[in-house]
């Protein structure tokens, strides 16, 4: 069995296990057997860290059901191979070359060396951020809900935010907390760092470690010679640009829409617009009523959802690096250059072809899913169907409110779309077609009219 097939089947196994657990009576709020379609949809949404929900997570699932959803989201955020490898390390087992290759492909790393160390670093980083998120959210939830419920709310939402899952135990998601800077900024920060990629966070840590030292009760800056990787530069700069542009676009388009901003002042509107720009990048939380947004605002969010987070993170989409490679390629063509450059580094043709394949495959998935749901559920407006499909593919979880009311056929299409978006279009095709083999045959080159 190929490595890609192992990863894809691993996700399916976790989804099926989650479906069985969420179907059982002790997982539901009323103590009855759950609808298998609801359980399958919820399990897929959790493992694929999407957050789309066909029922109210806070009331329709018991504490055990909510715990299962949080655990499934944690496994989905870390990734199947990361989770299984960590469990092997816990019991002291060593993994062979095949498993190292699987980790390399799952984390999109350039080499196989230090696999065990990178897994430990990922787990440590996850725990550090999630525990910090829990402590901060407890400040907001405990005084209002009490110690027991407030602590569980903080744990669930911290795990959901870090893994870009988007599940919430509140009926209105986070609309009730749209004017709470503590909740909005804490969850927003968890989403950003969870989606930006572990390698970027590691680079940040190494830079801080090599740049500063603590002597004589003072923080002293050292002369650091650390050179940031191209992944770090592209991921951070693209994330910053998209966050700023997304905030401005949502604010300018919806600023007069009292249906979503209510009576918030300008500062509150900026905070809400920023949070929606953050969460649209594959997290799925919402502090406004998405169904009341204008078509222009929805389309901006569709574009942000399609782009998604960064490689190595917990988010989905085509990824920020893919966007930069495609835009840099377009820029090079328009300037008449024969090389694609990013930060004075030449991009290999193989990476350009990979980026083109990701974008084309992603567009094809979105188009096919949108057409199929438009056929099965023609009563819904096209923009809402497109929004739902892109949200599913980008593993975002935002919805205009139609998720629970679409037909069973549409739910199954969304389930498949979430799965494709989580494992990745290239990895899925590799699992079906097998690992690509280098060709020994080279054909003659010929010109073709393009554009």
C-alpha positions as CSV (number, residue, x, y, z in Angstrom):
1,X,0.0,0.0,0.0
2,X,1.3,3.4,-0.9
3,X,2.0,6.1,1.7
4,X,-0.7,8.4,0.2
5,X,-3.2,5.6,0.4
6,X,-2.3,4.9,4.0
7,X,-2.9,8.5,5.0
8,X,-6.2,8.8,3.1
9,X,-7.5,5.5,4.5
10,X,-6.4,6.5,7.9
11,X,-8.6,9.6,7.8
12,X,-11.5,7.5,6.6
13,X,-11.0,5.0,9.5
14,X,-11.0,7.9,12.1
15,X,-14.1,9.3,10.5
16,X,-15.9,6.0,10.6
17,X,-14.9,5.5,14.2
18,X,-16.2,8.9,15.1
19,X,-19.4,8.2,13.3
20,X,-20.0,5.1,15.4
21,X,-19.2,6.9,18.6
22,X,-21.5,9.8,17.8
23,X,-24.4,7.5,16.8
24,X,-24.5,5.8,20.2
25,X,-27.1,7.0,22.7
26,X,-24.6,8.3,25.3
27,X,-23.3,10.8,22.8
28,X,-26.7,12.5,22.2
29,X,-28.4,15.1,24.3
30,X,-31.7,13.2,24.5
31,X,-30.1,9.8,25.1
32,X,-31.5,8.3,21.9
33,X,-29.7,6.8,18.9
34,X,-28.4,9.5,16.6
35,X,-29.2,9.8,12.9
36,X,-26.4,8.0,11.1
37,X,-26.2,10.8,8.5
38,X,-25.9,13.4,11.2
39,X,-23.2,11.4,13.0
40,X,-21.3,10.9,9.7
41,X,-21.6,14.5,8.8
42,X,-20.5,15.7,12.2
43,X,-17.6,13.2,12.4
44,X,-16.4,14.2,9.0
45,X,-16.7,17.9,9.8
46,X,-14.7,17.4,13.0
47,X,-11.9,15.2,11.5
48,X,-11.6,17.4,8.5
49,X,-11.5,20.4,11.0
50,X,-14.3,22.1,9.1
51,X,-17.0,23.0,11.6
52,X,-20.1,22.7,9.4
53,X,-22.9,21.4,11.6
54,X,-26.4,20.1,10.8
55,X,-27.4,20.2,14.5
56,X,-26.7,22.4,17.5
57,X,-23.4,21.0,19.0
58,X,-24.1,22.5,22.4
59,X,-27.5,20.9,23.0
60,X,-27.9,18.0,20.6
61,X,-24.8,16.3,21.9
62,X,-24.0,15.2,25.5
63,X,-20.8,16.0,27.3
64,X,-19.3,12.7,25.9
65,X,-20.5,13.6,22.4
66,X,-18.9,17.0,22.7
67,X,-15.7,15.4,24.0
68,X,-15.6,13.0,21.1
69,X,-16.0,16.0,18.7
70,X,-13.1,17.8,20.4
71,X,-10.9,14.7,20.2
72,X,-11.8,14.1,16.5
73,X,-10.9,17.8,15.8
74,X,-7.6,17.4,17.6
75,X,-6.7,14.3,15.6
76,X,-7.8,16.0,12.4
77,X,-5.8,19.1,13.2
78,X,-2.7,17.3,14.0
79,X,-3.1,14.9,11.1
80,X,-3.5,11.1,11.1
81,X,0.2,10.4,10.7
82,X,1.3,12.9,13.4
83,X,-1.2,11.4,15.9
84,X,-0.3,7.8,15.2
85,X,3.4,8.5,15.3
86,X,3.1,10.4,18.6
87,X,1.3,7.4,20.1
88,X,4.1,5.1,18.8
89,X,6.7,7.4,20.5
90,X,4.7,7.2,23.7
91,X,4.8,3.5,23.9
92,X,8.5,3.5,22.9
93,X,8.2,2.0,19.4
94,X,10.6,3.0,16.6
95,X,9.2,3.7,13.2
96,X,10.8,2.5,9.9
97,X,11.6,4.2,6.7
98,X,8.1,3.8,5.3
99,X,6.6,5.7,8.3
100,X,9.3,8.4,8.0
101,X,8.2,8.9,4.3
102,X,4.6,9.1,5.4
103,X,5.4,11.8,8.0
104,X,7.4,13.7,5.3
105,X,4.4,13.7,2.9
106,X,1.8,14.4,5.6
107,X,3.8,17.4,6.9
108,X,5.0,18.5,3.5
109,X,8.6,18.5,4.7
110,X,11.6,18.6,2.4
111,X,13.5,15.7,4.2
112,X,13.0,12.8,6.5
113,X,15.6,13.6,9.1
114,X,14.5,14.5,12.6
115,X,11.0,13.1,12.2
116,X,10.6,12.1,15.8
117,X,11.9,15.5,17.0
118,X,9.5,17.4,14.8
119,X,6.6,15.3,16.0
120,X,7.5,16.1,19.7
121,X,7.8,19.8,18.7
122,X,4.4,19.8,17.1
123,X,2.7,18.2,20.1
124,X,4.5,20.6,22.5
125,X,3.5,23.6,20.5
126,X,-0.1,22.4,20.3
127,X,-0.3,21.9,24.1
128,X,1.4,25.3,24.8
129,X,-1.0,27.3,22.7
130,X,-4.1,25.3,23.6
131,X,-3.5,25.6,27.4
132,X,-2.8,29.3,27.1
133,X,-6.0,29.7,25.2
134,X,-7.9,27.7,27.9
135,X,-6.6,30.0,30.7
136,X,-7.5,33.2,28.8
137,X,-10.9,32.0,27.8
138,X,-11.7,30.9,31.4
139,X,-11.4,34.5,32.4
140,X,-14.4,35.2,30.1
141,X,-16.4,32.1,30.6
142,X,-16.0,31.0,34.2
143,X,-17.5,34.2,35.8
144,X,-20.5,33.9,33.5
145,X,-21.1,30.1,33.4
146,X,-19.4,28.8,36.6
147,X,-16.3,26.8,37.1
148,X,-17.4,23.5,35.6
149,X,-19.2,24.7,32.5
150,X,-16.9,27.7,32.0
151,X,-13.8,25.5,32.1
152,X,-15.3,23.0,29.6
153,X,-16.3,25.9,27.3
154,X,-12.8,27.2,27.5
155,X,-11.2,23.8,26.7
156,X,-13.6,23.0,23.8
157,X,-13.3,26.4,22.1
158,X,-9.5,26.6,22.6
159,X,-9.1,23.1,20.9
160,X,-11.6,24.1,18.2
161,X,-9.8,27.4,17.5
162,X,-6.2,26.1,17.5
163,X,-7.2,23.3,15.1
164,X,-9.2,25.7,12.9
165,X,-12.3,23.5,13.5
166,X,-14.9,26.2,14.0
167,X,-17.2,24.1,16.3
168,X,-18.9,26.1,19.0
169,X,-21.1,25.1,21.9
170,X,-23.1,28.4,21.7
171,X,-26.3,28.5,19.7
172,X,-25.2,31.7,17.9
173,X,-21.5,30.6,17.7
174,X,-19.6,33.7,18.9
175,X,-22.1,36.5,18.0
176,X,-22.9,37.0,21.7
177,X,-19.2,37.7,22.3
178,X,-18.6,40.0,19.3
179,X,-18.0,43.0,21.7
180,X,-15.6,41.0,23.9
181,X,-12.0,41.7,23.0
182,X,-10.7,39.0,25.2
183,X,-12.7,36.2,23.5
184,X,-12.3,37.6,20.0
185,X,-8.6,38.3,20.2
186,X,-7.8,35.0,22.0
187,X,-9.7,32.8,19.5
188,X,-8.4,34.9,16.6
189,X,-4.8,34.5,17.7
190,X,-5.2,30.7,18.2
191,X,-6.7,30.5,14.7
192,X,-3.8,32.5,13.1
193,X,-1.0,30.5,14.8
194,X,-2.8,27.2,14.2
195,X,-3.2,27.9,10.5
196,X,0.2,29.5,9.8
197,X,2.1,26.2,10.1
198,X,4.4,24.6,12.7
199,X,7.5,25.3,10.7
200,X,6.8,29.0,10.8
201,X,6.2,28.9,14.6
202,X,9.5,27.0,15.0
203,X,11.4,29.6,12.9
204,X,9.9,32.3,15.2
205,X,11.0,30.5,18.3
206,X,14.6,30.0,17.0
207,X,14.8,33.7,16.0
208,X,13.6,34.8,19.5
209,X,16.0,32.3,21.1
210,X,19.0,33.4,19.1
211,X,18.1,37.1,19.2
212,X,17.5,37.8,22.9
213,X,19.1,36.7,26.2
214,X,18.2,37.4,29.8
215,X,21.1,38.8,31.9
216,X,21.2,40.8,35.1
217,X,17.4,41.0,35.2
218,X,17.3,42.6,31.8
219,X,16.4,41.4,28.3
220,X,19.3,42.0,26.0
221,X,19.3,41.7,22.3
222,X,22.0,39.6,20.6
223,X,23.4,39.8,17.1
224,X,21.3,37.0,15.5
225,X,22.5,35.6,12.2
226,X,19.4,33.4,11.7
227,X,18.1,33.5,8.1
228,X,14.4,32.9,7.8
229,X,13.3,30.2,5.3
230,X,11.4,31.0,2.2
231,X,8.4,29.2,3.7
232,X,8.5,31.5,6.7
233,X,8.7,34.7,4.5
234,X,5.9,33.6,2.1
235,X,3.6,32.3,4.8
236,X,3.9,35.3,7.2
237,X,3.8,38.0,4.5
238,X,0.9,36.5,2.6
239,X,-1.1,35.9,5.8
240,X,-0.6,39.5,6.9
241,X,-1.6,40.8,3.5
242,X,-4.7,38.7,3.4
243,X,-5.7,39.6,6.9
244,X,-5.4,43.3,6.3
245,X,-7.1,43.2,2.9
246,X,-9.9,41.0,4.2
247,X,-10.5,43.2,7.1
248,X,-10.7,46.3,5.0
249,X,-12.9,44.7,2.3
250,X,-15.4,43.3,4.8
251,X,-15.5,46.6,6.8
252,X,-16.0,48.7,3.7
253,X,-18.7,46.5,2.1
254,X,-20.7,45.8,5.3
255,X,-20.1,48.9,7.4
256,X,-23.6,50.2,6.8
257,X,-25.2,46.8,7.3
258,X,-26.8,47.1,10.7
259,X,-28.1,43.6,10.4
260,X,-24.6,42.2,11.2
261,X,-22.8,45.0,13.0
262,X,-25.8,46.2,15.1
263,X,-25.0,49.2,17.2
264,X,-21.2,48.6,17.4
265,X,-19.0,51.7,17.3
266,X,-16.2,52.0,14.7
267,X,-13.7,50.2,17.0
268,X,-16.1,47.3,17.5
269,X,-16.8,47.1,13.8
270,X,-13.1,46.9,13.0
271,X,-12.6,44.2,15.6
272,X,-15.5,42.2,14.1
273,X,-14.3,42.7,10.6
274,X,-10.8,41.6,11.6
275,X,-12.1,38.5,13.3
276,X,-14.2,37.5,10.3
277,X,-11.1,38.0,8.0
278,X,-9.2,35.7,10.4
279,X,-11.8,33.0,10.8
280,X,-12.6,32.9,7.0
281,X,-9.1,31.5,6.5
282,X,-10.4,28.0,7.4
283,X,-11.5,28.5,11.0
284,X,-15.3,28.7,10.8
285,X,-16.2,30.8,13.9
286,X,-18.5,33.7,13.3
287,X,-19.2,36.8,15.4
288,X,-21.8,38.0,12.9
289,X,-24.8,36.5,11.1
290,X,-23.3,35.3,7.8
291,X,-26.8,34.8,6.3
292,X,-27.4,38.6,6.5
293,X,-24.3,39.6,4.6
294,X,-24.5,41.1,1.2
295,X,-23.6,39.1,-1.9
296,X,-20.4,41.2,-2.3
297,X,-19.4,40.4,1.3
298,X,-20.1,36.7,0.8
299,X,-18.0,36.7,-2.4
300,X,-15.0,38.2,-0.6
301,X,-15.3,35.5,2.0
302,X,-15.5,32.8,-0.6
303,X,-12.2,34.0,-2.1
304,X,-10.6,34.0,1.3
305,X,-12.0,30.6,2.2
306,X,-10.6,29.2,-1.1
307,X,-7.1,30.5,-0.4
308,X,-7.1,29.1,3.2
309,X,-4.2,28.8,5.6
310,X,-0.5,27.8,5.2
311,X,1.1,24.4,4.6
312,X,1.9,22.5,7.8
313,X,-0.9,24.2,9.7
314,X,-4.3,23.0,10.8
315,X,-6.2,24.8,8.1
316,X,-7.3,23.9,4.5
317,X,-7.7,25.7,1.2
318,X,-5.2,25.8,-1.6
319,X,-2.7,27.4,0.9
320,X,-1.0,30.8,0.9
321,X,2.2,29.4,-0.7
322,X,0.2,28.1,-3.7
323,X,-1.3,31.6,-4.1
324,X,2.1,33.3,-4.0
325,X,3.6,30.8,-6.5
326,X,0.7,31.4,-9.0
327,X,0.8,35.2,-8.6
328,X,4.6,35.3,-8.9
329,X,4.3,33.1,-12.0
330,X,1.7,35.5,-13.5
331,X,3.9,38.5,-12.6
332,X,6.9,36.9,-14.3
333,X,4.9,36.3,-17.5
334,X,3.6,39.8,-17.6
335,X,7.1,41.2,-17.1
336,X,8.5,39.0,-19.9
337,X,10.7,37.0,-17.5
338,X,11.6,33.4,-17.9
339,X,12.2,32.7,-14.3
340,X,9.7,32.8,-11.4
341,X,11.3,34.5,-8.4
342,X,10.2,34.9,-4.7
343,X,12.4,36.9,-2.4
344,X,15.3,36.6,-4.8
345,X,14.9,32.8,-5.0
346,X,14.1,30.9,-8.1
347,X,11.0,28.7,-7.9
348,X,11.5,25.2,-9.4
349,X,9.3,24.2,-12.3
350,X,8.1,21.2,-10.4
351,X,6.7,23.5,-7.7
352,X,5.0,25.6,-10.3
353,X,3.4,22.5,-11.8
354,X,2.3,21.4,-8.4
355,X,0.7,24.8,-7.6
356,X,-1.1,24.7,-10.9
357,X,-2.3,21.2,-10.2
358,X,-3.6,22.2,-6.8
359,X,-5.5,25.2,-8.1
360,X,-7.0,23.3,-11.1
361,X,-8.0,20.3,-9.0
362,X,-9.5,22.5,-6.3
363,X,-11.5,24.5,-8.8
364,X,-12.7,21.3,-10.4
365,X,-13.8,20.0,-7.0
366,X,-15.7,23.2,-6.1
367,X,-17.4,23.4,-9.6
368,X,-18.5,19.8,-9.6
369,X,-19.8,19.9,-6.0
370,X,-21.6,23.2,-6.6
371,X,-23.3,21.9,-9.8
372,X,-24.4,18.7,-8.1
373,X,-25.9,20.5,-5.1
374,X,-27.6,23.0,-7.4
375,X,-29.3,20.0,-9.1
376,X,-30.3,18.2,-5.9
377,X,-31.4,21.4,-4.0
378,X,-32.4,24.0,-6.7
379,X,-34.5,26.0,-4.2
380,X,-31.4,27.5,-2.6
381,X,-29.7,30.6,-4.1
382,X,-26.6,29.9,-6.1
383,X,-24.4,32.2,-3.9
384,X,-25.4,30.2,-0.8
385,X,-24.6,26.9,-2.4
386,X,-21.3,28.1,-3.7
387,X,-20.5,29.5,-0.2
388,X,-21.4,26.2,1.4
389,X,-19.2,24.2,-1.0
390,X,-16.2,26.4,-0.7
391,X,-16.6,26.4,3.0
392,X,-16.6,22.6,3.0
393,X,-13.7,22.3,0.6
394,X,-11.6,24.9,2.4
395,X,-12.4,23.1,5.7
396,X,-13.8,26.5,7.0
397,X,-17.2,25.7,8.5
398,X,-18.9,29.1,7.9
399,X,-22.5,28.9,6.6
400,X,-25.3,31.1,5.5
401,X,-27.6,28.9,7.5
402,X,-28.6,26.2,5.0
403,X,-26.4,23.3,6.2
404,X,-29.1,21.7,8.3
405,X,-31.9,22.1,5.7
406,X,-30.1,20.8,2.6
407,X,-31.1,17.3,1.3
408,X,-29.4,14.1,2.3
409,X,-27.8,13.9,-1.1
410,X,-26.4,17.4,-0.7
411,X,-25.1,16.4,2.8
412,X,-23.2,13.4,1.3
413,X,-21.7,15.7,-1.4
414,X,-20.5,18.1,1.3
415,X,-19.1,15.2,3.3
416,X,-17.0,14.1,0.3
417,X,-16.0,17.7,-0.4
418,X,-14.8,18.2,3.2
419,X,-12.8,15.0,2.9
420,X,-11.1,16.0,-0.3
421,X,-10.3,19.4,1.1
422,X,-8.7,17.9,4.2
423,X,-6.5,15.3,2.7
424,X,-5.6,17.5,-0.3
425,X,-6.4,17.0,-4.0
426,X,-2.9,15.9,-4.9
427,X,-2.5,13.4,-2.1
428,X,-5.9,11.9,-2.9
429,X,-5.1,11.5,-6.6
430,X,-1.7,10.0,-5.6
431,X,-3.5,7.4,-3.4
432,X,-5.8,6.5,-6.3
433,X,-3.3,6.5,-9.2
434,X,-0.2,5.5,-7.2
435,X,3.0,7.4,-6.6
436,X,4.3,9.2,-9.7
437,X,7.3,7.6,-11.5
438,X,9.9,9.6,-13.4
439,X,9.6,9.2,-17.1
440,X,12.6,8.1,-19.1
441,X,11.1,9.3,-22.4
442,X,11.5,12.9,-23.4
443,X,9.4,14.2,-26.3
444,X,10.2,17.1,-28.7
445,X,9.2,20.6,-27.7
446,X,6.7,22.6,-29.8
447,X,5.1,26.0,-29.5
448,X,1.4,26.5,-28.9
449,X,-0.7,29.6,-29.0
450,X,-1.8,30.6,-25.5
451,X,-3.9,33.6,-24.3
